[in-house]
Amino acid sequence: MEVGIYIQWTSVYAALLCHIVFARENIWLYIISSMIMGAICFFIRKITKNKLGPADVWYGFFQGLFLFPKFIPLCLLIQALAALIIENKKFGKKSFPFIPYMSASLIISFLLQTLI
């Protein structure tokens, strides 16, 4: 249930490098989106009294690097609904890793963003 911080930083830098090379015209939009998504995840972490781990917050920054700001609410909705539906039936009140739900919501939101 733990993701190393070096893996997270490497993925963020790799995503930024890809944006610098391939999407220079929209790089500021993605950086702003990353800041928004990271701030939302940090806010959720503080509200839930650190139930969301620091790796989840860093992954929130990573998610924002791929989404336009208008797709952030969709991404958050998908991950929250998936976690509520799947985890409540399986585990009840046990702790669970949240990054798989964040990854699935990122993929779905990114595909919808690309198609629309």
Backbone as CSV, one residue per row, in Angstrom:
resi,resn,N_x,N_y,N_z,CA_x,CA_y,CA_z,C_x,C_y,C_z
1,MET,0.816,-1.195,0.000,0.000,0.000,0.000,0.855,1.252,0.000
2,GLU,2.102,1.130,-0.356,2.985,2.286,-0.317,3.671,2.464,-1.668
3,VAL,3.680,3.685,-2.134,4.356,4.033,-3.377,5.522,4.947,-3.021
4,GLY,6.703,4.595,-3.480,7.888,5.382,-3.161,7.833,6.784,-3.733
5,ILE,8.355,7.737,-2.990,8.325,9.134,-3.419,9.204,9.353,-4.641
6,TYR,10.276,8.567,-4.772,11.144,8.724,-5.944,10.444,8.282,-7.217
7,ILE,9.613,7.277,-7.113,8.830,6.844,-8.267,7.848,7.942,-8.651
8,GLN,7.238,8.565,-7.666,6.279,9.629,-7.935,6.961,10.842,-8.582
9,TRP,8.095,11.267,-8.027,8.800,12.416,-8.593,9.287,12.106,-10.006
10,THR,9.761,10.895,-10.234,10.215,10.519,-11.577,9.061,10.584,-12.567
11,SER,7.901,10.120,-12.164,6.754,10.159,-13.069,6.303,11.594,-13.348
12,VAL,6.343,12.457,-12.343,5.966,13.859,-12.553,6.954,14.544,-13.499
13,TYR,8.246,14.326,-13.280,9.250,14.932,-14.167,9.161,14.379,-15.576
14,ALA,8.887,13.086,-15.716,8.740,12.499,-17.048,7.532,13.085,-17.774
15,ALA,6.427,13.287,-17.047,5.244,13.886,-17.652,5.517,15.328,-18.063
16,LEU,6.205,16.078,-17.210,6.554,17.462,-17.566,7.474,17.509,-18.778
17,LEU,8.441,16.600,-18.843,9.340,16.550,-19.986,8.574,16.245,-21.270
18,CYS,7.612,15.332,-21.201,6.793,15.034,-22.375,5.984,16.250,-22.808
19,HIS,5.465,17.008,-21.846,4.712,18.215,-22.191,5.629,19.275,-22.809
20,ILE,6.840,19.392,-22.302,7.783,20.372,-22.857,8.133,20.008,-24.296
21,VAL,8.311,18.733,-24.554,8.700,18.290,-25.899,7.517,18.290,-26.865
22,PHE,6.359,17.777,-26.429,5.258,17.530,-27.360,4.095,18.510,-27.275
23,ALA,3.902,19.206,-26.177,2.724,20.063,-26.026,3.108,21.416,-25.442
24,ARG,4.026,22.078,-26.083,4.513,23.359,-25.542,3.444,24.423,-25.459
25,GLU,2.491,24.416,-26.386,1.504,25.491,-26.415,0.536,25.430,-25.235
26,ASN,0.328,24.253,-24.662,-0.621,24.109,-23.557,0.038,23.805,-22.216
27,ILE,1.338,23.965,-22.121,2.032,23.532,-20.906,1.548,24.272,-19.662
28,TRP,1.245,25.550,-19.763,0.801,26.300,-18.582,-0.576,25.856,-18.129
29,LEU,-1.410,25.468,-19.071,-2.730,24.962,-18.716,-2.616,23.672,-17.919
30,TYR,-1.709,22.801,-18.326,-1.510,21.540,-17.601,-0.858,21.769,-16.233
31,ILE,0.037,22.716,-16.142,0.671,23.014,-14.847,-0.354,23.593,-13.870
32,ILE,-1.213,24.464,-14.345,-2.277,25.015,-13.496,-3.237,23.908,-13.073
33,SER,-3.571,23.034,-14.004,-4.441,21.909,-13.691,-3.804,20.996,-12.647
34,SER,-2.500,20.796,-12.751,-1.783,19.985,-11.773,-1.840,20.619,-10.392
35,MET,-1.672,21.923,-10.331,-1.739,22.616,-9.047,-3.138,22.518,-8.436
36,ILE,-4.161,22.643,-9.267,-5.540,22.546,-8.781,-5.815,21.149,-8.231
37,MET,-5.449,20.139,-9.000,-5.714,18.758,-8.584,-4.919,18.406,-7.317
38,GLY,-3.666,18.827,-7.253,-2.869,18.576,-6.059,-3.438,19.277,-4.835
39,ALA,-3.920,20.504,-5.018,-4.519,21.244,-3.903,-5.803,20.574,-3.422
40,ILE,-6.598,20.063,-4.352,-7.828,19.370,-3.967,-7.496,18.109,-3.174
41,CYS,-6.522,17.340,-3.643,-6.131,16.114,-2.927,-5.550,16.446,-1.553
42,PHE,-4.778,17.520,-1.459,-4.240,17.941,-0.163,-5.362,18.365,0.775
43,PHE,-6.342,19.079,0.235,-7.488,19.510,1.034,-8.280,18.301,1.532
44,ILE,-8.466,17.301,0.672,-9.161,16.076,1.071,-8.370,15.365,2.159
45,ARG,-7.045,15.358,2.029,-6.197,14.726,3.045,-6.385,15.401,4.407
46,LYS,-6.451,16.720,4.423,-6.614,17.435,5.687,-8.011,17.253,6.265
47,ILE,-9.029,17.219,5.423,-10.398,17.037,5.900,-10.570,15.653,6.522
48,THR,-9.978,14.647,5.890,-10.135,13.271,6.377,-9.115,12.901,7.445
49,LYS,-8.403,13.869,7.955,-7.410,13.671,9.018,-6.348,12.653,8.613
50,ASN,-5.728,12.902,7.467,-4.608,12.122,6.922,-4.957,10.683,6.554
51,LYS,-6.210,10.412,6.217,-6.573,9.079,5.723,-6.067,8.901,4.291
52,LEU,-5.998,9.967,3.554,-5.404,9.947,2.223,-3.900,10.136,2.417
53,GLY,-3.113,9.248,1.865,-1.673,9.292,2.103,-0.968,10.376,1.305
54,PRO,0.282,10.676,1.661,1.032,11.689,0.916,1.278,11.273,-0.531
55,ALA,1.413,9.970,-0.789,1.600,9.508,-2.166,0.354,9.779,-2.997
56,ASP,-0.814,9.710,-2.379,-2.056,10.022,-3.090,-2.105,11.493,-3.485
57,VAL,-1.600,12.351,-2.612,-1.558,13.781,-2.928,-0.594,14.036,-4.095
58,TRP,0.575,13.403,-4.054,1.526,13.567,-5.160,0.957,13.008,-6.456
59,TYR,0.216,11.905,-6.350,-0.408,11.355,-7.543,-1.476,12.306,-8.076
60,GLY,-2.093,13.075,-7.193,-3.035,14.105,-7.631,-2.356,15.155,-8.508
61,PHE,-1.134,15.553,-8.119,-0.366,16.465,-8.971,-0.089,15.822,-10.323
62,PHE,0.251,14.546,-10.305,0.528,13.806,-11.530,-0.715,13.727,-12.415
63,GLN,-1.886,13.483,-11.820,-3.125,13.428,-12.590,-3.391,14.750,-13.303
64,GLY,-3.163,15.831,-12.610,-3.435,17.139,-13.190,-2.586,17.455,-14.408
65,LEU,-1.436,16.808,-14.528,-0.574,17.058,-15.682,-1.150,16.503,-16.980
66,PHE,-2.192,15.714,-16.892,-2.779,15.123,-18.093,-4.184,15.603,-18.395
67,LEU,-4.783,16.359,-17.497,-6.178,16.753,-17.666,-6.323,18.258,-17.811
68,PHE,-7.288,18.650,-18.650,-7.679,20.047,-18.687,-8.480,20.331,-17.413
69,PRO,-8.482,21.570,-16.942,-9.195,21.871,-15.688,-10.672,21.480,-15.695
70,LYS,-11.330,21.526,-16.854,-12.758,21.184,-16.862,-13.011,19.691,-16.667
71,PHE,-11.989,18.846,-16.790,-12.151,17.410,-16.581,-11.744,16.962,-15.179
72,ILE,-11.289,17.868,-14.351,-10.920,17.531,-12.976,-12.130,17.059,-12.165
73,PRO,-13.282,17.751,-12.232,-14.436,17.245,-11.464,-14.874,15.849,-11.900
74,LEU,-14.814,15.558,-13.189,-15.159,14.228,-13.683,-14.212,13.180,-13.111
75,CYS,-12.931,13.481,-13.102,-11.930,12.567,-12.569,-12.169,12.310,-11.084
76,LEU,-12.437,13.339,-10.328,-12.702,13.185,-8.891,-13.979,12.393,-8.646
77,LEU,-14.996,12.629,-9.453,-16.253,11.913,-9.308,-16.072,10.421,-9.585
78,ILE,-15.341,10.084,-10.638,-15.121,8.678,-10.978,-14.356,7.969,-9.865
79,GLN,-13.298,8.584,-9.366,-12.516,7.904,-8.326,-13.294,7.779,-7.022
80,ALA,-14.082,8.762,-6.677,-14.870,8.679,-5.444,-15.961,7.617,-5.560
81,LEU,-16.663,7.591,-6.686,-17.714,6.598,-6.864,-17.153,5.183,-6.913
82,ALA,-16.041,4.998,-7.590,-15.425,3.669,-7.668,-15.002,3.192,-6.284
83,ALA,-14.389,4.071,-5.523,-13.953,3.691,-4.175,-15.144,3.382,-3.274
84,LEU,-16.191,4.172,-3.368,-17.362,3.940,-2.522,-18.078,2.644,-2.882
85,ILE,-18.245,2.409,-4.163,-18.983,1.221,-4.593,-18.191,-0.057,-4.311
86,ILE,-16.943,-0.087,-4.701,-16.148,-1.312,-4.587,-15.722,-1.570,-3.151
87,GLU,-15.205,-0.586,-2.477,-14.649,-0.800,-1.144,-15.714,-1.017,-0.082
88,ASN,-16.852,-0.397,-0.199,-17.890,-0.608,0.810,-18.427,-2.029,0.777
89,LYS,-18.462,-2.624,-0.406,-18.960,-3.994,-0.507,-17.909,-5.007,-0.089
90,LYS,-16.644,-4.716,-0.355,-15.579,-5.669,-0.064,-15.088,-5.610,1.370
91,PHE,-14.656,-4.446,1.776,-13.891,-4.338,3.010,-14.593,-3.590,4.135
92,GLY,-15.604,-2.846,3.836,-16.250,-2.075,4.887,-15.405,-0.900,5.314
93,LYS,-14.908,-0.921,6.543,-14.183,0.229,7.072,-12.682,0.003,7.153
94,LYS,-12.151,-1.010,6.493,-10.714,-1.235,6.491,-10.041,-0.214,5.583
95,SER,-8.746,0.012,5.802,-8.014,0.927,4.926,-7.691,0.206,3.621
96,PHE,-7.576,0.963,2.551,-7.341,0.392,1.233,-6.495,1.359,0.416
97,PRO,-5.773,0.854,-0.562,-4.997,1.753,-1.426,-5.936,2.512,-2.353
98,PHE,-5.697,3.802,-2.496,-6.571,4.655,-3.297,-6.000,4.913,-4.693
99,ILE,-4.715,4.691,-4.882,-4.079,5.001,-6.171,-4.661,4.188,-7.327
100,PRO,-5.069,2.920,-7.156,-5.692,2.240,-8.302,-6.956,2.938,-8.797
101,TYR,-7.749,3.475,-7.887,-8.947,4.206,-8.291,-8.576,5.530,-8.953
102,MET,-7.524,6.163,-8.452,-7.055,7.399,-9.061,-6.530,7.128,-10.474
103,SER,-5.842,6.021,-10.661,-5.313,5.669,-11.976,-6.438,5.368,-12.962
104,ALA,-7.415,4.600,-12.524,-8.545,4.283,-13.399,-9.313,5.540,-13.789
105,SER,-9.526,6.436,-12.834,-10.252,7.671,-13.150,-9.445,8.563,-14.077
106,LEU,-8.109,8.563,-13.928,-7.265,9.340,-14.832,-7.362,8.803,-16.250
107,ILE,-7.312,7.499,-16.399,-7.383,6.896,-17.735,-8.727,7.193,-18.390
108,ILE,-9.821,7.008,-17.655,-11.141,7.266,-18.212,-11.316,8.742,-18.559
109,SER,-10.907,9.624,-17.666,-11.045,11.063,-17.920,-10.174,11.512,-19.084
110,PHE,-8.964,10.986,-19.164,-8.057,11.345,-20.260,-8.622,10.872,-21.609
111,LEU,-9.182,9.666,-21.638,-9.783,9.174,-22.880,-10.978,10.018,-23.291
112,LEU,-11.818,10.375,-22.328,-12.967,11.241,-22.643,-12.501,12.611,-23.108
113,GLN,-11.465,13.134,-22.488,-10.902,14.425,-22.881,-10.371,14.366,-24.306
114,THR,-9.742,13.258,-24.666,-9.183,13.095,-26.004,-10.285,12.940,-27.042
115,LEU,-11.353,12.238,-26.688,-12.444,12.015,-27.639,-13.320,13.237,-27.849
116,ILE,-13.433,14.070,-26.815,-14.326,15.246,-26.910,-13.633,16.426,-27.470
